Amino acid sequence: MNRVPTNPPAQQLVDGKLGGASDGSSYPILNPATGQEIGRAPDSTGSDVDAAIGAARRAFDDSGWSTDTALRVGCLRQLHQALVDTGEEMRALTTAEAGAPALFTTGPQYDAPVDGLRWVTDLAEGYGGEADLGIGTTMGISSRRTVRREPAGVVAAITPWNFPNQINLAKVGPALAAGCTVVLKPAPDTPWLAAELGRLVAEHTDIPPGVLNVVTPASNEVGALLTVDPRIDLVSFTGSTATGRAIMAAGAPTLKRVFLELGGKSASIVLDDADLATAVGTTAFAVSVHAGPGCALTTRLPVPRPPHPPG
């Protein structure tokens, strides 16, 4: 039996405030297994996205988030603990909203990315600052060489629906740990999980307003505002190759950094000494995991020529 989540209503998070879309509009959140409406998400407007970008810009430029490592580490530990404490509810929501098998929520669909946030937070304790590489001489000219680690700025994180917790946290966690501020825009198929991440930040952490914003527009056109706004420094996108091309083109006029994880086919490579029958069975099973949607699923099977039957 499908469990209907009992989580609070999905809300966007803009400048530290939880709420609905500025015009009051919303759209249904559907359980993909049953088609049943299990909630509604704010249909964020262009004004909402603009406000979220402005909040992230101010938080990066004017707050201590980008420079205070101790603040970031402490706040991210609070977020990690909140995700652990609400694990039962979040796993149920992941099954209901994303259609993830319950078993997967104890691994890549929830527990593993939550543990990944802990690892990133540990890493952040030693991140930043300067490293002196000493004096170097080139063409008779001596100079001191220094490596300085600095956050990229304001990050637009645009995520798909297939592994929402994993990809939301894989984008948001490292960006926040490095001192960036973020506007997270999930797929309209899975807005609730991103909204819950925003709620936990607002209600269970000391992360300053504007550091993380969550907007949930149903319209691709509204979401695309994140790719052209000059206040955004980096766009991190996971999704189709066609959309990735459009994002790269949209970001070019403002010289945005663009991180693209696009649709591809991962290979299960069979070497000469491998057992072909085992490789075929293992690969066929892996293709079927999570009903097929997954960029790391082994959907190609290159094999050496000799095992092929003649003809």
C-alpha positions in Angstrom: 0.0 0.0 0.0 1.3 3.5 -0.9 1.8 5.6 2.1 0.6 9.2 1.6 3.1 11.6 3.2 2.2 13.6 6.3 4.8 16.2 5.7 4.0 19.9 5.9 2.7 21.5 2.7 5.3 22.2 0.0 6.5 25.8 0.3 9.1 27.7 -1.6 11.9 29.3 0.4 12.9 32.9 -0.5 15.2 35.0 1.6 14.6 32.9 4.7 10.8 32.9 4.4 8.6 29.9 3.6 5.4 30.5 1.7 3.5 30.0 -1.5 3.9 31.6 -4.9 3.6 35.4 -5.0 0.4 35.1 -7.0 -1.0 32.2 -5.0 -0.8 29.7 -7.9 0.1 26.0 -7.4 0.1 22.7 -9.3 -0.5 19.1 -8.2 2.2 16.8 -6.9 1.4 13.3 -8.2 2.4 9.8 -7.0 3.9 8.3 -10.2 2.8 4.8 -9.2 -0.9 5.6 -8.8 -1.4 9.0 -10.4 -3.0 10.1 -7.1 -2.5 13.8 -6.1 -0.6 13.8 -2.8 0.0 17.5 -2.4 0.4 20.8 -4.2 3.6 22.8 -4.9 3.9 26.6 -5.3 4.1 27.5 -9.0 6.8 30.1 -8.5 6.5 33.2 -10.7 9.2 35.2 -12.4 9.0 37.6 -9.5 9.6 34.8 -7.1 12.7 33.7 -9.0 13.9 37.3 -9.2 13.5 37.7 -5.5 15.4 34.4 -4.8 18.3 35.5 -7.0 18.4 38.9 -5.3 18.4 37.2 -1.8 21.2 34.9 -2.8 23.2 37.8 -4.2 22.9 39.8 -1.1 23.7 36.9 1.2 26.9 36.2 -0.8 28.0 39.8 -1.0 26.9 41.2 2.4 26.8 38.3 4.9 29.6 36.4 6.5 28.6 33.1 4.8 31.3 33.2 2.1 34.2 33.9 4.5 33.2 32.3 7.9 34.2 28.6 7.6 33.1 27.9 11.2 29.6 29.3 10.5 29.2 27.1 7.4 30.4 24.0 9.1 28.2 24.5 12.2 25.1 25.2 10.0 25.7 22.2 7.7 26.0 19.9 10.7 22.6 21.2 11.9 21.2 20.4 8.4 22.7 17.0 8.4 21.2 16.2 11.8 17.8 17.5 10.7 17.9 15.2 7.7 18.8 12.3 9.9 16.1 13.1 12.4 13.4 13.3 9.7 14.7 10.3 7.8 11.6 8.2 8.2 9.3 11.0 6.9 11.7 11.9 4.1 12.0 8.3 3.0 8.3 7.9 2.8 8.0 11.1 0.9 10.7 9.9 -1.5 8.7 6.8 -2.2 5.4 8.7 -2.7 6.7 11.6 -4.8 9.6 10.0 -6.8 8.3 6.5 -7.0 11.5 5.1 -5.4 11.4 1.6 -4.0 11.6 1.8 -0.2 14.8 -0.3 -0.2 16.5 2.4 -2.3 15.8 5.0 0.3 18.2 3.3 2.6 20.9 3.8 -0.1 21.2 6.1 -3.1 17.7 7.7 -2.8 18.2 9.1 0.7 20.6 7.7 3.3 23.7 7.8 1.1 23.3 11.4 0.0 22.6 12.5 3.6 25.8 10.8 4.6 27.5 12.5 1.7 26.5 15.9 3.2 28.3 14.9 6.4 31.4 14.0 4.4 31.3 17.3 2.6 30.9 19.2 5.9 34.0 17.4 7.3 35.9 18.4 4.2 34.8 22.1 4.5 36.6 22.4 7.8 39.9 22.5 5.9 38.7 24.3 2.8 39.5 27.9 1.9 42.3 30.3 2.7 45.6 30.5 1.0 48.5 28.1 0.4 52.0 29.6 -0.1 53.8 27.7 -2.8 57.0 29.7 -2.2 59.2 31.6 -4.6 59.4 30.6 -8.3 61.6 31.8 -11.0 60.5 32.0 -14.7 62.8 33.6 -17.4 64.9 35.1 -14.7 62.0 36.8 -12.8 61.2 35.6 -9.3 57.8 35.8 -7.8 55.9 34.4 -4.9 53.2 31.8 -5.9 50.0 31.5 -3.9 46.9 29.4 -4.3 43.7 31.0 -3.0 40.5 29.1 -2.7 37.4 31.2 -3.1 33.7 30.4 -3.5 32.3 30.8 -7.0 29.5 33.1 -5.9 25.7 32.6 -6.5 24.9 29.1 -7.8 21.7 28.1 -9.7 21.2 24.4 -9.0 18.7 22.8 -11.5 17.9 19.2 -10.7 15.9 16.3 -12.3 13.3 14.0 -10.9 14.9 10.5 -10.9 17.2 10.7 -7.8 16.0 14.0 -6.3 17.6 13.8 -2.9 20.9 12.6 -4.2 21.2 15.3 -6.8 19.7 18.1 -4.7 22.2 17.4 -1.9 25.1 16.8 -4.4 24.6 20.3 -5.7 23.6 22.2 -2.6 25.9 20.6 -0.1 29.3 21.3 -1.8 28.2 24.7 -2.9 27.2 25.8 0.6 30.3 24.2 2.1 32.5 26.2 -0.2 30.8 29.4 0.7 28.5 29.9 -2.2 24.8 30.8 -2.0 22.3 28.8 -3.9 19.0 29.0 -5.7 17.7 25.4 -6.0 15.1 24.7 -8.7 13.9 21.1 -8.7 12.0 19.3 -11.5 8.2 20.0 -11.3 7.8 16.2 -10.9 9.5 16.2 -7.5 9.2 19.7 -6.0 8.2 18.5 -2.5 11.5 16.9 -1.6 13.4 20.1 -2.5 10.8 22.2 -0.6 11.3 20.0 2.5 15.1 20.6 2.3 14.3 24.3 2.3 12.0 23.9 5.2 14.6 22.1 7.3 17.1 24.8 6.5 14.6 27.5 7.6 13.4 25.8 10.7 16.3 23.7 12.0 19.5 25.6 11.1 21.2 28.9 11.6 21.9 29.3 7.9 21.4 33.0 7.2 18.4 34.2 5.1 19.1 34.1 1.4 22.0 31.5 1.6 19.7 28.8 0.3 16.5 29.6 -1.7 14.1 27.0 -3.2 11.8 27.9 -6.0 9.4 25.4 -7.6 8.0 26.8 -10.9 6.2 24.4 -13.2 7.2 26.5 -16.3 10.5 25.9 -18.0 10.5 29.5 -19.1 10.3 30.7 -15.5 13.1 28.3 -14.5 15.2 29.5 -17.4 15.5 32.9 -15.8 18.2 31.4 -13.6 20.4 30.8 -16.7 20.4 34.4 -18.0 20.4 36.6 -14.9 23.7 38.4 -14.5 23.6 38.0 -10.7 24.1 34.2 -11.1 27.7 33.2 -11.3 27.4 29.5 -11.9 24.7 27.2 -13.2 24.8 23.5 -12.2 22.4 21.4 -14.3 21.6 17.7 -14.5 19.3 16.7 -17.3 19.0 16.3 -21.0 21.7 17.2 -23.5 19.4 19.5 -25.5 18.6 21.5 -22.3 22.3 21.6 -21.4 23.2 23.1 -24.8 20.5 25.8 -24.2 21.9 26.6 -20.7 25.4 26.9 -22.0 24.3 29.3 -24.7 22.1 31.3 -22.3 25.0 31.7 -19.9 27.6 32.7 -22.4 26.7 36.4 -22.7 27.4 36.9 -18.9 30.3 34.4 -18.9 28.7 32.2 -16.3 30.5 29.1 -15.2 28.4 26.1 -16.3 28.5 22.6 -14.8 26.6 20.2 -16.9 25.8 16.5 -16.1 23.9 15.5 -19.2 22.0 12.4 -20.5 24.4 9.7 -21.5 24.8 5.9 -21.6 27.1 4.3 -19.1 29.0 1.3 -20.3 29.6 -2.1 -18.7 32.9 -3.0 -20.3 33.7 -6.7 -20.7 37.4 -7.6 -20.9 38.9 -10.6 -22.6 39.1 -12.7 -19.4 35.6 -11.9 -18.2 32.7 -14.4 -18.1 30.4 -13.1 -20.8 27.3 -14.8 -19.4 27.8 -13.3 -16.0 28.4 -9.9 -17.5 25.3 -10.0 -19.6 23.1 -11.0 -16.6 24.6 -8.4 -14.3 24.2 -5.7 -16.9 20.7 -6.6 -17.7 19.8 -6.4 -14.0 21.5 -3.1 -13.7 19.6 -1.6 -16.6 16.3 -2.5 -14.8 17.3 -0.9 -11.5 14.9 1.9 -10.6 12.8 1.1 -13.7 15.6 2.3 -15.9 16.0 6.1 -15.2 19.5 6.7 -14.1 22.5 8.2 -15.7 24.9 5.7 -14.2 22.9 2.6 -15.3 24.9 0.3 -17.5 22.9 0.5 -20.7 25.7 -0.4 -23.1 27.7 -3.6 -23.1 31.0 -3.3 -25.2 32.6 -6.7 -25.6 35.8 -7.9 -27.3 35.2 -9.2 -30.8 36.2 -12.8 -30.3 33.3 -13.7 -28.0 30.8 -12.7 -30.7 29.4 -15.6 -32.6 30.4 -15.9 -36.3 28.3 -14.3 -38.9 
